[in-house]
Every structure is written in C-alpha cells, then in structure tokens.
Amino acid sequence: MTSATMTAGAAPNAHRLLWAGFTAILAAGVGFAIRGGILDNWGREFGFTNAQLGVIGGAGFTGFCFGIIIGGVIADKIGYGKLVVAAFAFHVLSAFVTFAAVTPTGDAAAIAAGQATAFNFLFWGTFIFAIANGTLEAVANPLVATVFPNDRTHYLNILHASWPAGMIIGAAAGWVLDDMFNVPWKYQLALFLLPTVVYGLMFLGQAMPKSEASKQGLSLGEMLKDVGLLGGLVVCYLLSLFFGDVLKPLFAEGSPMAGYVGYGIGGALLIAVGVITKFSLGSFLLFVLFVTHALVGAVELGTDGWIQNITGNILTSQEGKILFVFTSAVMFALRFCAHFIEKQMGLSPVGILLVCSILAFIGLNLTSRVDSFTMALLALTVYGFGKTFFWPTMLAVTSDRFPRTGAVAISIMGGIGMLSAGLMGSQGLGYAKDRFAGEALKAEKPALFEEYKASKESTFLFFPAAKGIDGQKLGAIQEKKPDQRTEDDKIVVAASISGDRKTLVADSAIPATMAAIYLCLMIYFKSIGGYRPLTLKDLSSKDNVHTGTDLGTAES
C-alpha cells in the first residue's frame, strides 16, 4: 500500500497533527522516564518505602485517567484546541507543585511531618502531570484515528512511537545528569518542559477535524451505548479503588470507610452511565477489550515505571538506565513496522497482540534470571518486542470495531489502562518488591530483618500486609562500593535483588492471561468471517446484523 493510498481521505494538515500529537506524547514519555529514574533519589531523600514510591508513581497513571476520560467525553463538544490549552497549563502547573517538595529536617516529629508534606507535593504534582498527559491523548488518539481511517494500526503505532522516544531521551538524560554528574532531581525533571513548549507551538492555529460519529451528529448517549453498563463497570470499579485510596487520609488509620466511600462513588458513576445510555448493557466484546487493556496497562506501563529500578538493583543503577534506553529504542523502531507486520506478514491486529503477549511473558521470566549485562540485553530485547504493540494496537482494534463511539471508547480505554497501571501495576509491583524482599531477608537472617525492616507496612488490595526493607537504610548500603560492604550489607542487598526477581516472575502472569484472551478473540473473529474494520454505514446495513453480538448495540 502506497503512502498516497494510506492517507486517502486524510485532512490537509493530517501529518502536522500526527507529529504535534507525537511531540505531546514525547513530552509525557520524557517526564515519565525521568520520574522512574529518580525514584531511588526520592527514596533516599525522603525515606519512602517502595510501596509509597509505587503510590506516587501510580499517580502518574491514575491522573491520566481523569484527563483522557473527561477529555474524550467532551472533546467533540468543546473542540480539541481548548483541550490542548488546558493540557499545556496542567503540564506547567505540575512542575511548580512537584518542585515544592523539600528534604525534611529537624527532630523525629518534624521529619515525619516533612515526609508527609513532601509525599503530598510529589503525589499531586505527579497526578497533575498525568492529567495533562491524559488530556493530550484524548486529543491525539481520536485525531489520528480520524485523519488516517484506512490504516489506523499503522499510524496509531507511529503516534505512540513517541512514548518510547520520550523515555529514551528522559532515561539518557537521567543517566548523564544523575549517575555521572549527580545533578539534583528537580533540574532533571524540568527537562520535560522543553518538548511541552514545542507541542504547544505545533498545535497552535491548527484546524481539528471531528470523528465520524461526531460528524453524524450522534449524542453522547448514543456514543456510549456500546460502552454501556458492562464497559462502565470496568472503569467505575477502577475509579472506586482510586477514590478509596485518595480518601484514606480523611479517616482513621485502618478504617474501611474510605473503601466504602470509594465503592459508593463508583456505583454512583455506574448509575450515571446507565442513565445516559438508557441502561444499555453494552458490547460484550468491548467489555473484554476494556478488561484486557487493564492488563495491558498493568504489565506495560506498571512494569516500565519500575524496570529501571529493578534492573538497576540487580545490576547497577547506570546499567539499569542503559537497559531502559535500549528497550525503549527497540519499541521506538518497531512501532514504525506495524504496517509491514500487518500487511506483509499477514497478521491481524489481534494476531499481533497474541504474539506480543507470549513474547512479553517469556521476556519477563528471562529478565528475572539475568546476572550479567549481556544476558539482560537479550532478555529485555524479547520483552521489548513483546510490549511494543500492546497499547496502540488495542486502540486501533477499538476504533476499527466500534466507530459509533467516536472519541469516547478509545479515551475510556486509555483511562482504564492508565488507572490499572497506577492502581494495579505500579502499586502492585511496589508491594511485591517489598513483600518478596522482606520475606527473603527474614528467611535468611531474622535478626537482620528486624534491624532493616521498614517502619510502615505495605498493602495491596486483598493481599496480606507485608514489611519490606527500609529505603533509606538500603540506599545507604547501595551507596557503598561493593568491596566496602559488610557481610550483613551483602545479605540485605541480596534479599532486595531476590525480591526483584520474584516480582518479575509474578508480573509475567499478566501477559500469560492476555495471551489466553487474545487466542479466544482470534477464534471469535474467525467464526464471524475474519477481522475487519467497520464504519457507521456497516452498522446500519441489514447485511451486518450478525455483528450485533460483536458490537453489542442496543438496536441489534
């Protein structure tokens, strides 16, 4: 297929919009990578546990949900231009809030209070940063899906090649500024503001086309019918977990009330979805895609948020950053190859996703066993191949099969992925690191565990509370040269590494589950004549009534 054919029907400024969106997501990737690289700085400076760092990192995903879902719902009503302005303002504001965190000093009480204050600034600064990123994706994803209707998988993968590109820049900057020159973390994080200015200029004055559903004058309720109660259940459950976490400080420690309030908010939102859609059940296929994308967010972005820390702990901090840059480079290059894989190799989007999930499973297990830089390169190459196409290809499948939803379904899907990354992936991996490392140290030398255990327990969903290794004490050991460490120091470091290895093995269960789902989807599409994109005209055709189970429309 030639370039001219692929871009047929595209807006005159289609490529300008594509590259403006590319730069916007690149800014998010730069900020994400730098934050991942300075987690250890925050742990040492503020004395946070891995679970606390996971909560802060998780805000980088949960905030995204609000930006992309709210932005996606109102995008066709207020215009994409206003959303870009809002995102730009949120990006700048996030920097000011994050930079307000300062090192706690004084007596024990003052330090504890300072830690809590710093935690809040870092959490909310990260959350606002994520709102900006989500708002931008609420613009970029439907724009690219609209202006390149004949080749969404290819161009959405190009758009999201900006994510690993941003991570390459951010991680490389962290490697040089942090490991080589010990530049303060605030100066490192400020780098994301540079591409922020660039994307603002690229979007300035550009005409923004509307989605097919918006052009047809469909109401929000009609766009949401395919989402319905089933799809709403997925996002509302994740939102209930988010509100349950955020509201915990308002109640006594250990009180279940925050969780109850969170479920109450989630239930109210689900009822609202029912009212707007006239209680449409929604599409079961879209429900499955939403659940699967929650797994995508947990394994791709949740792992990305910790992978520098994990590989840097198993090997060295510098090697961890180099490996992160390398893996991101693999993703960046491959995302320009989606067209070749789909058209020349004959793999459908769902087939691509199945192969990727198998490779991700293998890659994570290989990474858990690395003991050298060369072996890590091989393992992370496999993992990089696996995770590359998950996110953009899932968006392409949703756009292809549910044209009536306009910008809404892919925006909700993006929100689900980010919510899951923050609530399941980032927090879950932080909890796993704490739990497995603490268990390894306790099993090896109980007295040493009592000396080095964290003061605060780590919790995650319904799993038992666990105590990990104190971040400041571990950091003090890691700052010593290997030949200067005592035998007890070596035992503590070994326990931390053991915890990281077990965390990666546990993480690999997610892509294994995804592989089973994608296999079922391939069988399903084969049973209805094969995978193909649909249009609103297809949905109104009597010849396509058999796709009612697929589309889940209220009229079918």
C-alpha positions as CSV (number, residue, x, y, z in Angstrom):
1,M,0.0,0.0,0.0
2,T,1.5,3.3,-1.0
3,S,1.6,6.4,1.2
4,A,-0.9,8.1,-1.0
5,T,-3.3,5.3,-0.6
6,M,-2.8,5.1,3.1
7,T,-3.5,8.8,3.6
8,A,-6.5,9.0,1.3
9,G,-9.3,11.0,2.8
10,A,-7.0,12.5,5.4
11,A,-7.2,16.2,6.4
12,P,-4.8,18.6,4.7
13,N,-2.9,19.0,7.9
14,A,-3.1,15.3,8.9
15,H,0.7,14.9,9.2
16,R,1.1,18.2,11.1
17,L,-1.5,16.9,13.6
18,L,0.2,13.5,13.7
19,W,3.6,15.0,14.6
20,A,2.1,17.5,17.0
21,G,0.5,14.6,18.9
22,F,3.8,12.7,18.6
23,T,5.6,15.6,20.3
24,A,2.9,15.9,23.0
25,I,3.2,12.2,24.0
26,L,7.0,12.5,23.7
27,A,6.9,15.2,26.5
28,A,4.9,12.7,28.6
29,G,7.5,10.0,28.0
30,V,10.4,12.3,28.9
31,G,8.7,13.1,32.2
32,F,7.7,9.5,32.9
33,A,11.3,8.2,32.3
34,I,12.9,10.8,34.4
35,R,10.5,10.2,37.3
36,G,11.2,6.5,37.0
37,G,15.0,7.2,37.2
38,I,14.7,9.4,40.3
39,L,12.6,7.1,42.4
40,D,15.7,6.0,44.2
41,N,16.6,9.6,44.8
42,W,13.2,10.2,46.4
43,G,13.5,7.0,48.5
44,R,16.8,8.2,49.9
45,E,15.9,11.9,50.3
46,F,12.5,11.4,51.9
47,G,12.7,7.9,53.4
48,F,9.8,6.5,51.4
49,T,9.1,2.7,51.2
50,N,8.8,1.0,47.8
51,A,5.0,0.9,48.3
52,Q,4.9,4.7,48.9
53,L,7.0,5.3,45.8
54,G,4.6,3.0,44.0
55,V,1.7,5.2,45.1
56,I,3.5,8.3,43.8
57,G,4.3,6.6,40.6
58,G,0.8,5.3,40.4
59,A,-0.5,8.9,40.4
60,G,1.3,9.3,37.1
61,F,-1.3,6.8,35.7
62,T,-4.5,7.5,37.7
63,G,-4.4,11.2,37.0
64,F,-4.1,10.3,33.3
65,C,-7.4,8.5,33.5
66,F,-9.3,11.7,34.5
67,G,-7.6,13.7,31.7
68,I,-8.3,11.2,29.0
69,I,-11.8,10.1,30.0
70,I,-13.2,13.6,30.7
71,G,-11.3,14.9,27.7
72,G,-12.6,12.1,25.5
73,V,-16.2,12.7,26.6
74,I,-16.2,16.5,25.9
75,A,-13.7,16.6,23.0
76,D,-16.2,16.6,20.2
77,K,-18.4,19.2,22.1
78,I,-15.8,21.9,23.1
79,G,-13.1,21.2,20.4
80,Y,-9.7,19.7,20.6
81,G,-7.9,23.1,20.6
82,K,-9.3,24.0,24.1
83,L,-8.1,20.7,25.4
84,V,-4.6,21.3,24.2
85,V,-4.5,24.7,26.0
86,A,-5.7,23.0,29.2
87,A,-3.1,20.3,28.9
88,F,-0.3,22.8,28.4
89,A,-1.4,24.7,31.6
90,F,-1.6,21.4,33.6
91,H,1.9,20.5,32.5
92,V,3.4,23.8,33.7
93,L,1.4,23.6,37.0
94,S,2.6,20.1,37.7
95,A,6.2,21.3,37.7
96,F,5.6,24.0,40.3
97,V,3.7,21.6,42.6
98,T,6.4,18.8,42.3
99,F,9.3,21.2,42.9
100,A,7.7,22.4,46.2
101,A,8.8,19.1,47.9
102,V,11.8,19.7,50.1
103,T,14.1,17.5,52.2
104,P,12.6,17.1,55.8
105,T,14.9,18.2,58.6
106,G,14.7,18.6,62.4
107,D,13.7,16.2,65.1
108,A,11.8,12.9,64.5
109,A,8.4,14.6,64.6
110,A,9.5,17.3,62.2
111,I,11.0,14.8,59.8
112,A,7.8,12.7,59.9
113,A,5.7,15.8,59.1
114,G,8.1,16.8,56.4
115,Q,7.9,13.4,54.8
116,A,4.1,13.6,54.7
117,T,4.2,17.1,53.2
118,A,6.8,16.0,50.6
119,F,4.8,12.9,49.8
120,N,1.7,15.1,49.1
121,F,3.6,17.5,46.8
122,L,5.1,14.7,44.8
123,F,1.9,12.7,44.6
124,W,-0.3,15.7,43.5
125,G,2.5,17.1,41.2
126,T,2.6,13.7,39.5
127,F,-1.2,13.5,39.4
128,I,-1.5,16.9,37.7
129,F,1.3,15.9,35.2
130,A,-0.7,12.8,34.4
131,I,-3.9,14.8,33.9
132,A,-2.1,16.8,31.2
133,N,-0.9,13.7,29.5
134,G,-4.3,12.1,29.5
135,T,-5.9,15.3,28.1
136,L,-3.4,15.3,25.3
137,E,-4.1,11.6,24.4
138,A,-7.8,12.5,24.4
139,V,-6.9,14.8,21.6
140,A,-4.2,12.8,19.8
141,N,-5.7,9.3,19.6
142,P,-9.1,10.2,18.0
143,L,-7.4,12.8,15.8
144,V,-5.0,10.2,14.3
145,A,-7.8,7.6,14.1
146,T,-10.0,10.1,12.2
147,V,-7.5,11.5,9.8
148,F,-6.0,8.1,8.9
149,P,-9.2,5.9,8.7
150,N,-7.7,3.4,6.3
151,D,-4.6,2.4,8.3
152,R,-5.3,3.1,12.0
153,T,-3.0,0.4,13.3
154,H,0.0,1.7,11.4
155,Y,-0.5,5.4,12.3
156,L,-1.5,4.9,15.9
157,N,1.7,2.9,16.4
158,I,3.7,5.7,14.8
159,L,1.9,8.2,17.1
160,H,2.8,6.1,20.1
161,A,6.4,5.6,19.0
162,S,6.8,9.0,20.7
163,W,6.3,7.3,24.1
164,P,9.5,5.2,23.9
165,A,11.2,8.1,22.2
166,G,10.4,10.3,25.2
167,M,11.6,7.5,27.5
168,I,14.9,7.3,25.6
169,I,15.5,11.0,26.0
170,G,14.4,11.0,29.6
171,A,16.4,7.9,30.6
172,A,19.5,9.1,28.8
173,A,19.3,12.5,30.4
174,G,18.9,10.7,33.8
175,W,21.9,8.5,33.1
176,V,24.1,11.5,32.3
177,L,22.7,14.0,34.8
178,D,22.1,11.7,37.7
179,D,24.7,8.9,37.6
180,M,27.5,10.8,36.0
181,F,27.1,14.4,37.4
182,N,24.7,14.0,40.4
183,V,22.5,16.9,39.2
184,P,19.6,17.5,41.6
185,W,16.4,15.7,40.6
186,K,14.5,18.9,40.2
187,Y,16.7,20.1,37.4
188,Q,16.4,16.7,35.7
189,L,12.6,16.7,35.9
190,A,12.4,20.2,34.4
191,L,13.6,18.9,31.1
192,F,10.1,17.7,30.1
193,L,9.1,21.3,29.8
194,L,11.1,21.7,26.6
195,P,9.0,19.4,24.4
196,T,6.0,20.8,26.2
197,V,6.7,24.2,24.7
198,V,7.3,22.6,21.3
199,Y,4.0,20.7,21.1
200,G,2.2,23.9,22.2
201,L,3.6,25.7,19.2
202,M,2.9,22.8,16.8
203,F,-0.8,22.7,17.7
204,L,-1.1,26.4,17.6
205,G,-3.6,27.6,14.9
206,Q,-4.3,24.1,13.5
207,A,-7.8,23.1,12.3
208,M,-9.1,20.0,14.2
209,P,-11.4,17.5,12.3
210,K,-14.2,15.7,14.1
211,S,-14.7,11.9,14.3
212,E,-17.2,10.0,12.1
213,A,-19.6,9.7,14.9
214,S,-19.5,13.4,15.7
215,K,-20.0,14.3,12.0
216,Q,-23.1,12.2,12.1
217,G,-24.4,14.2,15.0
218,L,-24.6,11.3,17.4
219,S,-25.3,12.3,21.0
220,L,-23.1,11.4,24.0
221,G,-25.7,8.8,25.0
222,E,-25.5,7.2,21.5
223,M,-21.7,7.2,21.5
224,L,-21.8,5.5,24.9
225,K,-24.3,2.7,24.1
226,D,-21.6,0.3,23.0
227,V,-19.8,1.0,26.3
228,G,-22.9,0.6,28.3
229,L,-23.1,-0.9,31.8
230,L,-20.6,-3.7,31.1
231,G,-17.9,-1.2,29.9
232,G,-18.9,1.2,32.6
233,L,-18.4,-1.5,35.2
234,V,-14.7,-1.8,34.4
235,V,-13.8,1.8,34.6
236,C,-16.1,2.5,37.6
237,Y,-14.6,-0.3,39.6
238,L,-11.1,1.1,39.0
239,L,-12.3,4.6,39.9
240,S,-13.8,3.2,43.1
241,L,-10.3,1.8,44.0
242,F,-8.7,5.2,43.2
243,F,-11.1,7.2,45.4
244,G,-10.8,4.6,48.2
245,D,-7.0,5.3,48.2
246,V,-7.2,9.0,47.9
247,L,-9.7,9.4,50.7
248,K,-7.8,7.2,53.2
249,P,-6.2,10.3,55.0
250,L,-9.7,11.5,55.9
251,F,-10.4,8.5,58.1
252,A,-8.7,6.8,61.0
253,E,-5.8,4.5,60.1
254,G,-7.1,1.1,59.2
255,S,-10.7,2.2,58.8
256,P,-12.5,0.6,55.9
257,M,-14.7,3.7,55.4
258,A,-12.5,5.2,52.6
259,G,-13.0,2.0,50.6
260,Y,-16.8,2.0,51.2
261,V,-17.0,5.7,50.1
262,G,-14.9,4.8,47.0
263,Y,-17.3,2.0,46.1
264,G,-20.2,4.4,46.6
265,I,-18.7,6.9,44.2
266,G,-18.0,4.1,41.7
267,G,-21.6,2.8,42.0
268,A,-23.0,6.3,41.5
269,L,-20.9,6.8,38.4
270,L,-22.1,3.5,37.0
271,I,-25.7,4.5,37.6
272,A,-24.9,7.8,35.7
273,V,-23.6,5.7,32.8
274,G,-26.8,3.7,32.9
275,V,-29.0,6.9,32.8
276,I,-27.0,8.4,29.9
277,T,-27.2,5.2,27.8
278,K,-30.8,4.4,28.9
279,F,-29.3,1.4,30.7
280,S,-27.8,-0.2,27.6
281,L,-26.0,-3.4,28.5
282,G,-23.2,-2.5,26.0
283,S,-21.0,-4.7,23.9
284,F,-19.5,-7.8,25.5
285,L,-16.6,-7.6,23.0
286,L,-15.9,-4.1,24.2
287,F,-16.1,-5.2,27.8
288,V,-13.5,-7.9,27.1
289,L,-11.3,-5.3,25.4
290,F,-11.6,-3.0,28.4
291,V,-10.6,-5.8,30.8
292,T,-7.7,-6.8,28.6
293,H,-6.5,-3.2,28.3
294,A,-6.5,-3.0,32.1
295,L,-4.0,-5.9,32.0
296,V,-2.0,-4.1,29.3
297,G,-1.7,-1.0,31.5
298,A,-0.5,-3.1,34.4
299,V,2.1,-5.1,32.6
300,E,3.4,-2.4,30.1
301,L,3.3,0.9,32.0
302,G,3.3,-0.5,35.5
303,T,6.5,-2.5,34.7
304,D,8.0,0.4,32.8
305,G,7.6,2.5,36.0
306,W,9.8,0.1,37.9
307,I,12.1,-1.6,35.4
308,Q,14.9,0.9,35.7
309,N,14.8,0.4,39.5
310,I,14.7,-3.4,39.3
311,T,17.4,-3.9,36.7
312,G,19.5,-1.2,38.3
313,N,19.2,-3.1,41.6
314,I,20.1,-6.5,40.1
315,L,23.0,-5.0,38.1
316,T,24.0,-1.3,38.7
317,S,22.0,1.9,38.6
318,Q,23.8,3.1,35.5
319,E,23.3,-0.3,33.7
320,G,19.6,-0.1,34.6
321,K,19.3,3.2,32.8
322,I,21.2,2.0,29.8
323,L,19.0,-1.1,29.5
324,F,15.9,1.1,29.8
325,V,17.1,3.3,27.0
326,F,17.9,0.2,24.9
327,T,14.4,-1.3,25.5
328,S,12.7,1.9,24.6
329,A,14.8,2.2,21.4
330,V,13.6,-1.3,20.4
331,M,10.0,-0.1,21.0
332,F,10.6,3.1,19.0
333,A,11.9,1.3,16.0
334,L,9.3,-1.5,16.0
335,R,6.3,0.9,16.2
336,F,7.2,2.1,12.7
337,C,6.9,-1.5,11.5
338,A,3.3,-2.2,12.4
339,H,2.2,-1.7,8.7
340,F,4.7,-4.2,7.5
341,I,3.7,-6.8,10.1
342,E,0.0,-6.4,9.4
343,K,0.1,-6.1,5.6
344,Q,3.2,-8.0,4.5
345,M,3.3,-10.8,7.2
346,G,-0.5,-11.1,7.2
347,L,-1.0,-10.9,11.0
348,S,-4.3,-9.3,12.0
349,P,-4.2,-6.7,14.9
350,V,-5.4,-9.4,17.3
351,G,-2.8,-11.8,15.9
352,I,-0.1,-9.2,16.6
353,L,-1.4,-8.8,20.2
354,L,-1.3,-12.6,20.8
355,V,2.3,-12.9,19.6
356,C,3.3,-9.9,21.7
357,S,1.7,-11.3,24.9
358,I,3.7,-14.5,24.5
359,L,6.9,-12.6,24.0
360,A,6.3,-10.4,27.0
361,F,5.7,-13.5,29.2
362,I,9.0,-15.0,28.0
363,G,10.9,-11.7,28.3
364,L,9.8,-11.0,31.9
365,N,10.8,-14.5,33.0
366,L,14.2,-14.2,31.3
367,T,14.8,-10.8,32.9
368,S,14.1,-12.3,36.3
369,R,17.1,-14.6,35.8
370,V,19.7,-12.2,34.5
371,D,23.1,-12.0,36.1
372,S,25.0,-10.0,33.5
373,F,24.6,-7.0,31.3
374,T,24.7,-9.1,28.1
375,M,22.0,-11.5,29.4
376,A,19.9,-8.5,30.4
377,L,20.2,-7.1,26.9
378,L,18.9,-10.4,25.4
379,A,16.1,-10.7,27.9
380,L,14.9,-7.2,27.6
381,T,15.0,-7.4,23.8
382,V,12.5,-10.2,24.0
383,Y,10.4,-8.2,26.5
384,G,10.7,-5.0,24.3
385,F,9.4,-6.9,21.3
386,G,6.5,-8.2,23.4
387,K,5.3,-4.9,24.9
388,T,5.8,-2.8,21.8
389,F,2.4,-3.1,20.1
390,F,0.0,-3.6,23.0
391,W,-1.3,-0.1,23.7
392,P,-1.7,1.4,20.1
393,T,-3.0,-1.8,18.6
394,M,-5.7,-2.1,21.3
395,L,-6.8,1.4,20.5
396,A,-6.8,0.5,16.8
397,V,-9.0,-2.5,17.4
398,T,-11.5,-0.5,19.4
399,S,-11.6,2.3,16.7
400,D,-12.0,-0.3,13.9
401,R,-14.8,-2.3,15.6
402,F,-16.7,0.5,17.3
403,P,-16.9,3.6,15.0
404,R,-20.2,4.7,16.7
405,T,-18.3,5.6,19.9
406,G,-16.2,8.3,18.3
407,A,-13.5,9.6,20.7
408,V,-15.3,8.1,23.7
409,A,-14.4,4.4,23.7
410,I,-10.7,4.8,23.0
411,S,-10.5,7.6,25.6
412,I,-12.1,5.4,28.2
413,M,-9.9,2.5,27.2
414,G,-6.8,4.7,27.6
415,G,-8.1,5.8,31.0
416,I,-8.7,2.2,32.1
417,G,-5.1,1.3,31.0
418,M,-3.6,4.1,33.0
419,L,-5.8,3.6,36.1
420,S,-4.8,-0.1,36.1
421,A,-1.1,0.9,35.6
422,G,-1.3,3.1,38.7
423,L,-3.6,1.1,40.9
424,M,-2.6,-2.5,39.9
425,G,0.8,-2.3,38.1
426,S,2.8,0.4,39.9
427,Q,1.4,-0.2,43.4
428,G,1.2,-3.9,42.9
429,L,4.9,-4.2,41.8
430,G,5.9,-1.9,44.7
431,Y,4.1,-4.1,47.1
432,A,5.6,-7.2,45.6
433,K,9.1,-5.8,45.8
434,D,8.6,-5.0,49.5
435,R,6.9,-8.3,50.3
436,F,9.4,-10.6,48.5
437,A,12.5,-8.7,49.6
438,G,11.3,-8.7,53.2
439,E,10.5,-12.4,53.1
440,A,13.9,-13.2,51.6
441,L,15.7,-11.2,54.3
442,K,13.6,-12.7,57.1
443,A,14.2,-16.2,55.8
444,E,18.0,-15.6,55.5
445,K,18.6,-13.8,58.8
446,P,15.6,-12.9,61.0
447,A,17.6,-10.6,63.3
448,L,18.8,-8.6,60.4
449,F,15.3,-8.3,59.1
450,E,14.2,-6.8,62.4
451,E,17.0,-4.2,62.1
452,Y,16.4,-3.3,58.5
453,K,12.6,-3.7,58.1
454,A,10.6,-0.7,57.0
455,S,8.6,1.1,59.7
456,K,5.4,1.1,57.6
457,E,3.6,-2.0,56.3
458,S,3.0,-2.3,52.6
459,T,-0.5,-3.3,51.5
460,F,-2.2,-4.0,48.2
461,L,-5.8,-5.0,47.5
462,F,-6.7,-8.2,49.3
463,F,-3.1,-9.4,49.8
464,P,-1.7,-9.7,53.3
465,A,0.2,-6.7,54.7
466,A,3.9,-7.1,54.5
467,K,7.0,-5.2,55.6
468,G,9.8,-4.6,53.2
469,I,13.3,-3.2,53.6
470,D,13.7,0.4,54.8
471,G,14.5,2.5,51.7
472,Q,17.0,4.8,53.5
473,K,18.9,2.0,55.1
474,L,19.1,0.0,51.8
475,G,20.1,3.2,50.0
476,A,22.9,3.8,52.4
477,I,24.3,0.3,51.8
478,Q,23.9,0.6,48.0
479,E,25.9,3.8,48.0
480,K,28.9,1.9,49.4
481,K,31.3,0.3,47.0
482,P,30.9,-3.5,46.9
483,D,34.2,-4.2,48.5
484,Q,33.3,-1.9,51.4
485,R,30.1,-3.7,52.3
486,T,30.0,-5.9,55.4
487,E,28.6,-9.5,55.3
488,D,25.3,-8.2,56.7
489,D,25.2,-5.5,54.0
490,K,25.6,-8.2,51.3
491,I,22.8,-10.2,52.8
492,V,20.4,-7.2,52.7
493,V,21.3,-6.3,49.1
494,A,20.9,-10.0,48.1
495,A,17.5,-10.1,49.7
496,S,16.5,-6.9,47.8
497,I,17.6,-8.5,44.5
498,S,15.8,-11.7,45.3
499,G,12.6,-9.7,45.8
500,D,13.0,-8.0,42.5
501,R,13.5,-11.3,40.7
502,K,10.4,-12.8,42.2
503,T,8.4,-9.7,41.4
504,L,9.2,-10.1,37.7
505,V,8.1,-13.7,37.7
506,A,4.8,-12.7,39.4
507,D,4.4,-9.9,36.8
508,S,4.7,-12.4,33.9
509,A,1.4,-14.0,34.9
510,I,-0.4,-10.9,33.4
511,P,0.8,-11.4,29.7
512,A,0.1,-15.1,30.1
513,T,-3.5,-14.3,30.9
514,M,-3.6,-11.8,28.0
515,A,-2.4,-14.5,25.6
516,A,-5.3,-16.7,26.5
517,I,-7.8,-13.8,25.9
518,Y,-6.3,-12.9,22.5
519,L,-6.4,-16.5,21.4
520,C,-10.1,-16.6,22.3
521,L,-10.6,-13.3,20.3
522,M,-8.9,-14.8,17.3
523,I,-11.2,-17.8,17.4
524,Y,-14.2,-15.5,17.7
525,F,-13.3,-13.3,14.7
526,K,-12.6,-16.4,12.6
527,S,-16.1,-17.6,13.5
528,I,-17.7,-14.4,12.1
529,G,-15.7,-14.3,8.9
530,G,-12.5,-12.7,10.0
531,Y,-11.3,-9.4,11.5
532,R,-12.1,-6.2,9.5
533,P,-12.7,-2.5,10.3
534,L,-16.3,-1.3,10.4
535,T,-17.9,2.0,9.6
536,L,-21.2,3.6,10.6
537,K,-22.6,2.6,7.2
538,D,-21.7,-1.1,8.1
539,L,-23.7,-0.8,11.3
540,S,-26.8,0.4,9.6
541,S,-26.6,-2.3,6.9
542,K,-29.0,-5.2,7.3
543,D,-26.3,-7.4,5.9
544,N,-24.3,-6.8,9.1
545,V,-27.0,-7.8,11.6
546,H,-24.9,-10.8,12.5
547,T,-22.3,-8.5,14.1
548,G,-24.8,-7.5,16.8
549,T,-23.1,-9.8,19.3
550,D,-19.8,-8.3,18.4
551,L,-20.9,-4.7,18.6
552,G,-23.4,-5.1,21.4
553,T,-25.6,-2.3,20.1
554,A,-29.0,-1.7,21.7
555,E,-30.7,-1.8,18.4
556,S,-29.2,-5.2,17.4
